[in-house]
Amino acid sequence: MSDWTGVLELDVENRGGRTVADNIYFQGAFKVMRPVYLNGYSHPCYYLLNPGGGYLDGDTYRMKVTLAEDSRLTLTTQSSTKVYKTPVSYAYQETEFHLEKGSYLEYLPDPLIAYKDAKYVQKNVVHMERGSTLLYSDIVTPGWSPEGKEFSYDTLRLKNEIYMDDELVVFDHIKLQPARQNMGGLGFMEGYTHLGSFMVIGEQTDDDLLDSLYEIVDGMEGDFEFGISRLTIPGFTIRILADKTQLIESIVSACHLAVSEKWHQVEPSFLRKY
């Protein structure tokens, strides 16, 4: 038995124009459900499942996903990731992706909810070959606390390392510690409670796409702030500050739709579970 609380490995490949699993392995408190081919598409959607219902003190999870050449995969969670009180040791999740040439990965987990005194570290490492595409989103939300505090969690750290042909091209590190930081100040949450990110890396990225995304988001209703940053490689990141999960989800969904229609003339599958 592994020392990890949960382990999951998933490899997919293209067989005659249809993406299928080549290897699926999981043990402990980490599982993957049977694939679903939504909207009749030729690539599967897999739902990740934590049967324990949430992350507890000292929990450690590891996931490794490989996409062979010209394969496509949508990966999401069955529900939000809940991190509860961790009085001794932080909860930890490590994910490693390998994207071969021509592969296309959508990794769109539900929000991360950090409750009172939660400590959580997440590390995503992505190895891409040129010609592959990545769409990734995350949303960080504070959980309910008995005192009614907006930020009752202890520490949240989310790290993303992206390598293109073995060269580090993106390093993104979000670190939130409410007891030590002015969460309402400039450079932190700036008066908001929820943080969303949408990162896209694809060779089809151009100025027209970024301009259209800015117009789409800028024209949406609701109380939020956002920014779009172009990466040094073909790709971009959108950051969103708001007070409601649903608002951030709607913004990410609108941008996801725009990318899918422009690049592939298709609509993305509806993934929400409620």
N, C-alpha and C positions, 0 to 999 in steps of 0.2 A: 504494500500500500504506500502510495506517495505521501510525502510530508505536506503536500499541498492540500488545502481543504477541498478544492475542486480543480480538475484538469479537463481540458477539452481540446481535441485536435480535429480539424476538418480540412480535407483536400478535395478540390473539385477540378474537373477537366472537361474539355469540349469533345464530345463524341458525335460526329456527324451533324454539327450545328446545334446540338442540345447540350447544355451543361448538366453534368451529373456528378455525384459524389464518387471519388476514388478511394477515400478513406475517411471513416468517422470513428472517433474514439473518445470516450469520456468516462470519468470516474469521480466518486465523491459527490459533493454538493454542486455539481455543474453538469447540465445536460443540454442536449439540443433535440428539438422536436423533428418529426418527419418533414421533409421538404414540401413546400407548397408552390405550385406553378401558377402564380396569380395572373389573371387577365389572359390566360392562354399563352403567356410568354415562354420562350424556350430556356429560360434560366430560372433557377429555384430561389425561393426565399426561405431562409432558416430562422426559426425563433429560438433564442437562447433562454434557458430556464434555470433559475436557482430554486430548487425545491425547499430550501430552508426559509424562504420568504424574506431574507435580508442578510446583510453582512454584520457579523458580530466581532467582538474583541479578538484580535489575532488571526482572523480569517485571511487566507491567502488563496488566490485564484490565478490560474494560468491558462491562456488560450493561444493556440497557434493555428493560423488559417493560411492555406496556400492555394492560389489560383494559377492553374496551368495556362499555357498560351491560348489566347482567344476565348477564354472562359469568362462567364459573367455570374455574379452572385450578389444577392441582397441579403444582408444580415441585420437582424434587429433583436430586441429583447421582448419577452412575453409581457413584461410590465416594468415599472420603474425600478431602479436599483436603490434600495433603502439601506442606509448605513446607520446603525444604532449606536448607543453609548459604547465607547471603547476605552475603559478606564486604565488598562495596562498597556496594550499594544495596538497600533493602528491596523485597520483592515487594508489589504493590498490586492490589487489586480494588475496583472501583467499580460499584455497582448502583443503577439508578433504576427505580422502579415507579410506574405511574400506574393508579389504580383508579377507574373511573367508578361512578356510582350503581348500586347493586344488584349489583356485581361481588363475587366471592369468590375470594381467593387463598390457597392453602396453599403456602408456601415452606419446604421441609423438607430442607435439605441434610444430607449425611452429615458426620461430625465433621471438624474442622480439626485436623491433626496437625502440630505444629511441632517440627522436629528441632534438633540442636545448632547453635547460632549463627544460627538463623533470625530474620529480621526481617520482619514482615508487618503491613500496614495494610489494613483492610477498611472501606469506607464504604457504607452502605445509605441511600438517600434515597427515602422513600415519599410520594407525593402521593395523598391519598384524597379522594373526595367523600363527603358524608354519605350513609349507607345502604350503603356498601361495607364489606367485611369482610376482615381480614387475620389469618392464622395463620402465625407464623414461629418457627422454632427454630434454635438453634445449640449446638454442643458443642465445647469447646476441650480438647485433650488434649496432653500432652507426648510427643514422640517418643523413641525409643531413643537413648541416647548411649553411646559406648564406655567412659566413666568410670562409668556407672551412675547418673548424677545424675538426680534427678526433674525438675528444671527446667534444662535445658541451652540452651533457646532464649534469644535476646537480647531481643527485644521483640515483643509482640503488642498491636495496637490495633484494637478493633472499635467502630465508631461507627454509631449508628442515628439518623436524623432522620426524624420522621414529621410530615407536614403534613395537616391536615384543612381543606379549603376554603381552602388557601393560608396557613393559620395554623399555626405550629410548635406542636405539642401534646405531642410526646415527643422528648426528647433523651437518648440513652443512650450512654455512652462507657466502655468497658472498656479499661484499659491495664495490661499486665503486663510488668514488667521485673525478672526474678529477681535480677540483679546489683545492683540499686539498691533493691529492696523486700524486706521481711521476708515472704516468701511464706507462711509458716506463721502469720503474725500476724492479729490481728483486722482485718477489712475486706478481707483478701486471700483466700488459699486456706484458711486456718485448719486446717492439717493435712491437707488433701486435695490431690489432683493434677488433678482434672478439674472443669470448670465447664460447666454446662448452663443454657440459657435457653429459655423458651417464652413468647412474647408473642402475645396475642390482642387484637384490636380489633374490636368488633362491638356494635351497638346493643342486642342481646339480652342483654348482660351484666347480671347482677343478683346480689343477695346470695345467693340460693339456689344459684346456680352456683358461686360462690366457696366457699361453705360445703361443698358436695359435693366440690369439688376438694381442699380441705384434708383432708377425711376420707379421700378416696381415697389421697392421697400419704402422709398420716400413718400409714395402715394398711399400707403396703407394707414388705416385708422388705428388709434390707440396711443397710449402714453409709453414711449420707448425712445431709446437713442441707439444709433447703429453707426458702424463704420466698415468700409470695404478696403482691404489692403491687397495689392497685387504682390505675388511672390516673385523671387528671383528666377524661378522656373515657371513654365506655363501653369498658372493656377492662381487662386486667390483665397482669402479668408474673410468671412463676415462675422463681426462681433455684434451682439445685441444685448442691451440692458433693458430690463422691464420688471414689472411686478407680478406678471401672470405667466404661468407656463404655457397656457393655450395661445397667448399672443406670440410668444417666441416660436412655438410650433407652427403657427400659421405663416409667419415670415419665412421660416426655413422651408416649409412646404411650397410656398410660392416661388422661392428661388430654385428649389429642386425641380419643380415643374418647368420653369423657364430653361434650365440647363438641359433637361431631358428632351424638350420639344426642339430646341435649337440644334442639339447634337445628334439626336436619333429620331426625331419626329414621332415620339411616343409620349404617353403620359405615365408617370411613375405609379406604381401600385399603391393602393391605400393600405397602410400598415397599422394604423391605430387599433387598439384592442378594446375600445369601449364605445 
